[in-house]
Amino acid sequence: MKDLTTQARRLGCAAIAASILLSAAPAWAGDGHAVLPPLKTISTIASTVPGNGDVNPYGMAQVRRTTGNLRAGHILVSNFNNSSNLQGTGTTIVDVAPDGSVSVFATLNAASLPGSCPGGVGLTTALVVLEQGWVIVGSLPTADGMAATAQAGCLIVLDSLGNAVETFFGSLINGPWDMTAFDGEHEAKLFVTNVLNGTVAANGAVVHGATVTRLDLKVSAAAMPVLESITVIGSGFPERTDPMALVIGPTGVGLRAHCASDTDDCGEHDGDRDGALLYVADTLNNRIAVIDHPLGRTTSAGTGRTLTSGGSLNGPLGLIVTPGGDLLTVNSGDGFVTEISPGGVQRDKVLLDNNGSPPGSGALFGLAFDPARGLYYVDDVTNTVNLLH
């Protein structure tokens, strides 16, 4: 699949970021009540280790609509490491039910993928579930778990039964690390961070080549998603290889948009009438960046503007936007989750993992917020899905 030039498109809005459980008509609460303070208890829901022994859970996405083997309210989790704990070699997506029941949604085989995926399979934090029943996951593969063998990878599209049906690849998809989605009835937009643009060649030195790309898709329940265009909407983010984390670069992405029905116009060429914002966890700069007009922009916003930096942030990784408009992001340098208001105020923080020294370092990645239950998160030290409630 060659890279395509972007043209802004009309999009009927049915939902917002795929990592958020939505109400029928989202209404942003501005700087309303904080989410974290009432949540006091941590419960382990289930192990994420499937029968083949994959470990290091990274991506997390909550299913919103039952179709095929997808069940509303269940959590999908992607594993980055194989049973030998080699990074960039995990091949499984597990399904975790709210009651703790676990099944394997998909096991991906690099030799039988339905399209190109340079380097093979090593599933990352980039994981979304579209309402039409398509699951899309990122692959940043290695041959031996080492950064020197990391390759560009791809995005793998699976149907609601867990079968891989196509791949999206090319020079603008280079180490897809995390992802969120704007999910419409007939069209969807994927927002993907890419962390291998010059990273491996730099051999541990920081380079400023990481990007955020938008993939515009035509979607339906009856036919595979069709990639219509790819646009770089963010660029110049710092990235580097790391012996412990494989690669460090912009990770979490979260979308905030004001859309209430399929008849609303979002992402018009003359500006995002909904005032959409894309938030990016700029890990190495220890800040949360904002990319304005992400749905329709045709040029890169560079590294965006800074919403907040420092404070409780300590190498932010996974990031989501709650239905009230607040951001939740977890740290790589410790085990805390931080809540940030739409205005950039760091409202609260909660310790989710106290293993190791410093406590929780490197343990947290994927998040999903369910207003009725609390904050789901993966812990890759314990290889579990946990719930803060």
C-alpha positions as CSV (number, residue, x, y, z in Angstrom):
1,M,0.0,0.0,0.0
2,K,1.7,3.2,-1.1
3,D,1.4,6.4,0.9
4,L,-1.4,8.7,-0.2
5,T,-1.8,12.5,-0.1
6,T,-4.4,13.7,2.3
7,Q,-7.6,15.5,1.4
8,A,-9.9,16.6,4.2
9,R,-13.2,14.7,4.1
10,R,-16.6,15.1,5.5
11,L,-17.2,12.8,8.4
12,G,-20.5,12.0,10.1
13,C,-19.7,11.7,13.8
14,A,-20.9,8.7,15.7
15,A,-18.3,8.5,18.4
16,I,-14.9,9.9,19.5
17,A,-11.7,8.2,20.6
18,A,-11.9,4.5,20.4
19,S,-10.3,4.0,23.8
20,I,-13.2,5.8,25.6
21,L,-16.5,4.4,26.6
22,L,-19.0,6.9,25.2
23,S,-22.4,8.1,26.1
24,A,-25.0,8.5,23.3
25,A,-24.4,12.3,23.1
26,P,-21.0,13.3,24.6
27,A,-21.2,16.7,26.4
28,W,-17.8,18.1,27.5
29,A,-17.8,19.2,31.1
30,G,-14.9,21.6,30.8
31,D,-13.2,22.0,34.1
32,G,-15.8,20.1,36.1
33,H,-15.3,17.5,38.8
34,A,-12.1,15.4,38.8
35,V,-12.3,11.7,38.0
36,L,-9.6,10.2,40.2
37,P,-10.4,11.4,43.7
38,P,-13.4,9.0,44.3
39,L,-11.4,6.0,43.0
40,K,-9.8,4.4,46.0
41,T,-9.5,0.6,45.4
42,I,-7.3,-1.4,43.0
43,S,-8.6,-4.8,42.0
44,T,-6.8,-7.4,39.8
45,I,-9.3,-8.4,37.1
46,A,-7.3,-11.1,35.2
47,S,-3.9,-12.3,34.0
48,T,-3.1,-11.3,30.4
49,V,-0.8,-14.3,29.8
50,P,-2.4,-16.6,27.1
51,G,-1.6,-20.3,26.5
52,N,1.5,-19.5,24.4
53,G,3.1,-17.6,27.2
54,D,3.1,-14.1,25.7
55,V,3.8,-11.3,28.3
56,N,4.2,-7.6,28.6
57,P,0.7,-6.3,27.9
58,Y,0.7,-2.9,26.2
59,G,-2.4,-1.9,24.3
60,M,-5.9,-1.8,25.7
61,A,-9.2,-1.1,24.1
62,Q,-12.8,-1.5,25.4
63,V,-15.4,-3.0,23.1
64,R,-18.5,-0.9,22.7
65,R,-20.7,-3.0,20.5
66,T,-21.3,-6.7,20.4
67,T,-20.5,-8.3,17.1
68,G,-18.9,-11.6,16.2
69,N,-16.5,-12.6,19.0
70,L,-16.5,-9.0,20.3
71,R,-18.6,-8.4,23.4
72,A,-19.6,-5.0,24.6
73,G,-17.8,-4.0,27.8
74,H,-15.0,-6.5,27.3
75,I,-11.4,-5.3,27.2
76,L,-8.9,-6.3,24.5
77,V,-5.2,-6.4,25.4
78,S,-2.2,-6.7,23.0
79,N,1.0,-8.4,24.2
80,F,4.4,-7.0,23.1
81,N,6.7,-9.9,24.3
82,N,6.8,-13.6,23.6
83,S,7.2,-16.3,26.3
84,S,10.9,-15.7,26.3
85,N,10.3,-12.1,27.2
86,L,11.8,-10.8,24.0
87,Q,10.4,-7.3,23.1
88,G,8.7,-6.9,19.7
89,T,7.8,-10.5,19.3
90,G,4.4,-10.8,21.0
91,T,1.6,-12.1,18.7
92,T,-1.6,-12.3,20.8
93,I,-4.6,-10.2,21.6
94,V,-6.5,-11.4,24.7
95,D,-10.1,-10.7,25.6
96,V,-10.8,-9.9,29.3
97,A,-14.4,-9.9,30.5
98,P,-15.5,-7.7,33.4
99,D,-15.9,-10.8,35.5
100,G,-12.3,-11.8,34.9
101,S,-12.9,-14.5,32.3
102,V,-10.1,-14.6,29.7
103,S,-10.0,-15.9,26.1
104,V,-7.6,-15.4,23.2
105,F,-9.2,-13.1,20.6
106,A,-6.4,-13.5,18.1
107,T,-3.0,-15.1,17.5
108,L,-1.2,-13.5,14.6
109,N,1.3,-15.3,12.5
110,A,3.8,-13.2,10.5
111,A,4.1,-15.9,7.8
112,S,0.3,-15.8,7.1
113,L,-0.5,-12.1,7.3
114,P,-2.8,-11.0,4.4
115,G,-0.5,-8.2,3.4
116,S,3.0,-6.7,3.9
117,C,4.3,-6.0,7.5
118,P,8.0,-5.3,7.3
119,G,9.7,-7.3,10.0
120,G,6.7,-9.4,11.1
121,V,4.7,-9.2,14.3
122,G,5.4,-7.6,17.6
123,L,2.1,-6.0,18.9
124,T,2.3,-2.6,20.4
125,T,0.2,-0.2,22.5
126,A,-1.6,0.8,19.2
127,L,-4.9,-0.9,19.6
128,V,-8.4,0.2,18.7
129,V,-11.8,-1.4,18.2
130,L,-14.1,0.3,15.6
131,E,-17.9,0.2,16.1
132,Q,-18.3,-1.7,12.8
133,G,-16.4,-4.6,14.4
134,W,-12.9,-4.1,13.0
135,V,-10.0,-4.4,15.3
136,I,-6.7,-2.6,14.3
137,V,-3.4,-3.2,16.1
138,G,0.1,-1.9,15.6
139,S,3.2,-4.0,15.0
140,L,6.7,-2.9,15.8
141,P,8.6,-6.2,15.3
142,T,12.1,-7.3,16.2
143,A,14.0,-10.5,15.3
144,D,15.5,-11.0,18.7
145,G,14.0,-8.6,21.2
146,M,16.7,-6.0,20.5
147,A,16.4,-2.5,19.1
148,A,19.0,-3.1,16.5
149,T,16.7,-5.5,14.7
150,A,13.5,-3.4,15.0
151,Q,11.7,-2.9,11.7
152,A,9.0,-0.6,10.4
153,G,6.1,-3.0,11.0
154,C,2.5,-2.1,10.0
155,L,-1.1,-1.8,11.2
156,I,-3.0,-5.1,11.1
157,V,-6.7,-5.1,10.5
158,L,-8.7,-8.0,12.1
159,D,-12.4,-8.8,11.7
160,S,-14.8,-9.4,14.6
161,L,-13.8,-13.1,14.8
162,G,-10.1,-12.3,15.2
163,N,-9.0,-13.1,11.7
164,A,-6.3,-10.8,10.1
165,V,-7.8,-9.5,6.9
166,E,-5.4,-6.7,5.7
167,T,-2.4,-4.6,6.6
168,F,-1.6,-0.9,6.3
169,F,2.1,-0.2,5.7
170,G,4.4,2.2,3.9
171,S,7.0,4.9,4.6
172,L,4.6,7.0,6.7
173,I,3.9,4.0,9.0
174,N,7.2,3.4,10.7
175,G,7.1,1.8,14.1
176,P,3.4,2.4,15.1
177,W,3.6,2.8,18.8
178,D,0.2,3.9,20.0
179,M,-3.1,4.9,18.4
180,T,-6.6,6.3,18.9
181,A,-9.5,6.6,16.5
182,F,-12.3,8.9,15.5
183,D,-15.1,6.4,14.6
184,G,-17.9,7.3,12.2
185,E,-20.7,5.3,10.6
186,H,-19.1,5.2,7.1
187,E,-15.6,6.7,7.7
188,A,-13.0,6.5,10.5
189,K,-9.8,8.3,11.2
190,L,-6.8,6.7,13.0
191,F,-4.2,8.7,14.8
192,V,-0.9,6.9,15.1
193,T,2.4,7.7,16.7
194,N,5.5,6.4,14.8
195,V,8.8,6.0,16.6
196,L,11.3,4.5,14.2
197,N,12.2,7.4,11.9
198,G,15.9,7.3,12.2
199,T,15.8,5.8,15.7
200,V,17.6,2.5,15.1
201,A,20.4,4.2,13.1
202,A,21.1,6.7,15.9
203,N,22.0,3.8,18.2
204,G,20.6,5.3,21.4
205,A,21.1,8.9,20.6
206,V,18.0,11.2,20.6
207,V,16.7,12.1,17.2
208,H,13.7,14.3,16.4
209,G,12.0,12.2,13.8
210,A,8.9,10.8,15.5
211,T,5.6,11.6,13.8
212,V,1.9,11.5,14.4
213,T,0.0,10.3,11.3
214,R,-3.7,10.4,10.5
215,L,-5.1,7.5,8.4
216,D,-8.5,8.2,6.8
217,L,-10.5,5.1,6.2
218,K,-13.8,4.2,4.6
219,V,-15.6,1.7,6.8
220,S,-18.7,-0.5,6.8
221,A,-19.7,-3.7,8.5
222,A,-19.9,-5.6,5.2
223,A,-16.5,-4.8,3.6
224,M,-12.9,-4.4,4.8
225,P,-11.8,-0.9,5.7
226,V,-10.4,1.0,2.8
227,L,-7.4,3.3,3.3
228,E,-8.0,6.5,1.5
229,S,-5.2,8.7,2.7
230,I,-2.4,9.2,5.1
231,T,-1.3,12.6,6.5
232,V,1.5,13.6,8.8
233,I,-0.1,15.9,11.3
234,G,2.7,16.0,13.9
235,S,6.4,15.7,13.5
236,G,9.8,16.4,15.1
237,F,9.1,14.6,18.4
238,P,12.1,13.2,20.2
239,E,12.7,9.4,20.1
240,R,15.6,7.0,20.9
241,T,16.2,3.3,21.4
242,D,16.5,2.0,24.9
243,P,17.9,-1.3,26.2
244,M,15.0,-1.7,28.7
245,A,12.1,-0.2,26.8
246,L,13.3,-1.0,23.2
247,V,12.3,2.5,22.0
248,I,11.1,5.7,23.7
249,G,9.1,8.3,21.8
250,P,5.7,9.9,21.7
251,T,3.2,7.3,23.0
252,G,-0.3,8.0,24.2
253,V,-2.7,9.8,21.9
254,G,-6.2,10.9,23.0
255,L,-8.9,12.7,20.9
256,R,-11.3,15.3,22.2
257,A,-14.2,16.2,19.8
258,H,-17.7,17.7,20.0
259,C,-20.0,15.5,17.9
260,A,-23.4,14.3,19.0
261,S,-25.0,12.6,15.9
262,D,-24.3,11.2,12.4
263,T,-25.7,14.5,10.9
264,D,-23.0,16.7,12.5
265,D,-20.2,17.9,10.2
266,C,-16.7,17.4,11.7
267,G,-13.3,18.0,10.2
268,E,-14.3,20.2,7.3
269,H,-11.5,21.6,5.1
270,D,-12.1,25.1,6.3
271,G,-11.5,24.1,9.9
272,D,-12.7,21.7,12.6
273,R,-16.1,23.2,13.5
274,D,-16.2,20.8,16.4
275,G,-13.0,22.2,17.9
276,A,-11.3,18.8,18.0
277,L,-8.0,18.5,19.8
278,L,-5.5,15.6,19.7
279,Y,-3.4,15.1,22.8
280,V,0.0,13.4,22.5
281,A,2.2,12.1,25.4
282,D,5.6,13.5,24.4
283,T,7.5,11.0,26.6
284,L,11.1,12.3,26.3
285,N,10.1,15.9,26.7
286,N,7.9,15.0,29.8
287,R,4.9,17.0,28.5
288,I,1.5,16.6,27.0
289,A,1.3,18.2,23.6
290,V,-1.8,19.4,21.7
291,I,-2.3,19.2,18.0
292,D,-5.1,21.6,16.9
293,H,-7.6,20.7,14.1
294,P,-6.5,17.1,13.8
295,L,-9.5,15.9,11.9
296,G,-9.1,18.0,8.8
297,R,-5.6,19.5,8.9
298,T,-3.5,18.9,5.8
299,T,-0.1,19.9,7.2
300,S,2.1,19.0,10.2
301,A,1.7,21.0,13.4
302,G,5.2,20.1,14.3
303,T,5.4,19.1,18.0
304,G,2.2,21.0,18.8
305,R,1.7,23.3,21.7
306,T,2.2,22.3,25.3
307,L,-0.8,21.7,27.5
308,T,1.2,20.8,30.6
309,S,4.7,19.6,31.5
310,G,6.7,18.5,34.5
311,G,4.8,18.3,37.8
312,S,3.4,14.8,38.3
313,L,4.5,13.8,34.8
314,N,7.4,11.4,34.7
315,G,7.8,10.2,31.2
316,P,4.1,10.0,30.2
317,L,3.1,6.9,28.2
318,G,-0.5,5.8,27.8
319,L,-3.1,8.5,27.6
320,I,-6.9,8.7,27.2
321,V,-9.6,11.4,27.3
322,T,-12.5,10.8,29.7
323,P,-16.1,11.6,28.6
324,G,-15.9,14.8,30.8
325,G,-12.9,16.0,28.8
326,D,-10.2,15.3,31.4
327,L,-7.0,13.5,30.4
328,L,-5.6,10.5,32.2
329,T,-1.9,9.6,31.6
330,V,0.4,7.0,33.2
331,N,4.1,7.5,33.8
332,S,7.1,5.4,32.6
333,G,9.3,6.6,35.4
334,D,7.0,5.6,38.3
335,G,3.7,3.9,38.9
336,F,1.4,7.0,39.0
337,V,-1.5,8.0,36.8
338,T,-2.1,11.8,36.6
339,E,-5.4,13.5,35.8
340,I,-5.2,16.7,33.8
341,S,-8.0,19.2,33.2
342,P,-8.8,20.5,29.7
343,G,-7.1,23.7,30.8
344,G,-3.9,21.9,31.6
345,V,-4.2,21.8,35.4
346,Q,-2.7,18.6,36.9
347,R,-5.6,17.8,39.3
348,D,-4.6,14.6,41.0
349,K,-2.4,11.6,40.9
350,V,-2.8,8.0,42.1
351,L,-0.2,5.3,42.6
352,L,-1.2,2.2,40.5
353,D,1.9,0.1,40.9
354,N,4.5,0.1,43.6
355,N,6.7,-2.8,42.4
356,G,10.5,-2.3,41.9
357,S,12.6,0.8,42.4
358,P,11.5,3.4,41.8
359,P,8.0,2.0,42.4
360,G,6.1,1.2,39.3
361,S,8.8,2.2,36.8
362,G,8.0,0.8,33.4
363,A,4.9,-1.0,34.5
364,L,2.1,1.0,32.9
365,F,0.9,1.5,29.3
366,G,-2.7,1.0,28.1
367,L,-5.8,2.6,29.7
368,A,-9.5,2.5,29.3
369,F,-12.0,4.5,31.3
370,D,-15.5,3.2,32.0
371,P,-17.7,5.8,33.9
372,A,-19.7,3.0,35.4
373,R,-16.8,0.9,36.7
374,G,-13.6,3.0,36.9
375,L,-10.2,3.0,35.3
376,Y,-8.9,-0.2,33.6
377,Y,-5.2,-0.4,33.1
378,V,-2.6,-3.0,32.1
379,D,0.4,-3.7,34.4
380,D,3.2,-5.3,32.5
381,V,5.2,-6.1,35.7
382,T,2.4,-8.4,36.9
383,N,1.0,-9.2,33.5
384,T,-2.5,-8.3,34.6
385,V,-5.5,-6.1,33.8
386,N,-6.4,-4.1,36.9
387,L,-9.3,-1.8,37.8
388,L,-9.0,1.4,39.9
389,H,-12.5,1.9,41.3
